[in-house]
């Protein structure tokens, strides 16, 4: 048995994959302690792990706009990315570092497993001399050869101009992250750790960077030596994906726009109005941040706060979503095509990969009702989207669901700090 200390923040859809890993570790006979805000207490305890509430780190809840740590829905573009950098990545670092060091001193875990954005955990692990694994709960976000820089959802480069574009934007991305390098080095200096020349050095220094998506979905190409694709990790208690042939004359649509607050209300309203005139039956999950009663009604649309997606996927013909990695991965595992309406974060990148695979259609979140109706109709009528989604489902089914567990067991028993 090994002991693991997992570090999380209330990051919406980014929480479920690490908790699935925690449950798998517990089932494999390991002890898992999860440092997390109290808003995650119930899902943490449901895994069998031990909850350790934040001590110095700020309490928050991404589903409540009043308690949201990120608050990127107040702004857009680069200003939204700055909120992630300043509020989450670096803003929490000193307090997370203190909390992790205190727990490491009390429990002496064999490995620290952290959401990759919690940079304070990297500093604490290095200070304590404990192996560190970082969990990247989406596609690989750091620069790598042949892939456009993360953020705007650019298509893969073609020719010299495209390569120049990627090189220039990669430099800007590095400069953007390194704008807070002095803060990181100040924290490291307070713990007598050597200075870094770039934030990227910190990500490369993790003993493992586990990318929690399928290599079948992410853009192809090499990862750094410490990184591994670990597949779209799911709760071990979920049933395997299945398909049930429905009524070809009347399609089934699932709409799901984020478990966190992203001002998605107006987009949900336009989707419902677009669906009203289509020959479909739709289920709209509003999520904890939106009151279902505040949304418009339609005779062919059922609106609920939530419903387990895996229960609906076998009979669903199309998923309409903001492009959250968890929702898209669930749809693709079931061979269901997707319409993506990104708000920000990693969502444009998810939409770009969907379109690259031919398994979905991307559009702006503020797309008009009329155009939405056309896009949804085209997605339902185009068999090539379904074919591409089913091909991805076949490839994703070949992923070992316990890659992450095996990698974490390796670093807990073989990495010597």
Order of alpha helices (4+ residues) and beta strands (2+ residues): beta-alpha-beta-alpha-beta-alpha-alpha-beta-alpha-beta-alpha-alpha-alpha-beta-beta-beta-alpha-beta-beta-alpha-beta-alpha-beta-alpha-beta-alpha-alpha-alpha
